[in-house]
Amino acid sequence: MSMIDGCQPASKPVGLTGGMGSGKSTVARFCRDQFGIEYVDADLVCRDLLAPGGLGWEAFVATFGDDFLAPDRTLDRQRLREAIFRDDNVRHRLNDLIHPLAYDEIKNILSRKEPSRSLVEVPLLYEAGWEDDFSSVVVVYATDDCCRERLMERDQLDRESALLALRAQLPLQEKACRADYLIDNSGVWEDTCQQILKLGNVLWGGE
């Protein structure tokens, strides 16, 4: 069952993904602001689901116990993040737990919007197998070195930790090969903006 039941491909939302450090969220927000489209961030959906007392939080505690909880019962996100990148079992268990909940919540959000003018950013879109739920998939690409350097700067990681994080996801080159559209964000932002404007006119038309 798709996120928007019964929709033809042209009336489905557009999916956007990429790798950590590729700049996908920056690209998504630019699309939202430039073309006036609805923007759904799957990461924020997951964060809300995992807030204390939420449906995801309760399922998380039932699965992992108190192992990744701070004293105030919120998630110790740094400790969980480190475990996800170093332990495949933890990562797969978390994904199996949160992906169905996030899927249902995104579906609920989209039911109140105009799907054909909606963009859904999903970092693990291909890993979750959601590509058929979208009219097309945009992949934001950057070179390995570029992603690593951005990740190190953004999250204050050392080189080893950044590499572990990047290796925990499907290689960005593979995502790029599977994309319907590709935005190369390896260079200066002005060049990226020109690519986005051209693609946005194809996907949503000019304002």
C-alpha positions, 0 to 999 in steps of 0.5 A: 500500500503506497503513501497516497493510496490509489494515486497515479504516478504524476500525483504522487510526491517527489522523494529526495535522498542522498548521503550524509554530508551531501547537503540534501536538507539544504537542497530540500529547503531551497526547493520549498522556498523557491517553488512554494511546495510542501516539504516533509522531513522524515528525520523530523518525523522520526524525532517526533516519534521518538520523543518521550511518551510517543509511539516510537519511544514506547516501542524503542524502550520495549526493544532496547530497554534503558540502554540508550536513555538519558537520565531524563528518559529522553534518547541519548542520541549521541550514544545511540548514533555511535552504536548505530554506526558501529553495530549493524544489529543495532542499526537494523533493529532500530530501522525495523522498528521506526521505518513502519511507524515513520511510513504511516506518519508520513502517509498521514501528513501527505493525506492533508497536503497536495501530493503532486506539490510535495517533497519528502526528504528520506535519508534512507529512502532506498534502504527502506525500499520506498522508491515506488511511493514517489513519482520520481526520486531526486538524489543529492550527490557529492564526492566522498571527500566532500561528504566526509569533510562536511560531516566532520565539520557539521557533527564535530567528528574525527575522520574515523567516526565520519567514515564509519557513519558514511559506510553505514548507509548505501553507497552514495554512488549506488543511490546516484545510479538509481536516481530519476534526477541527480543534483551534484552538490560537490561544488559551490552553492550557486552552481547547485542552485542553478541545477535545482531551479532547472529541475524544479521547473520540470517537477513543479513549474515556475512560480 
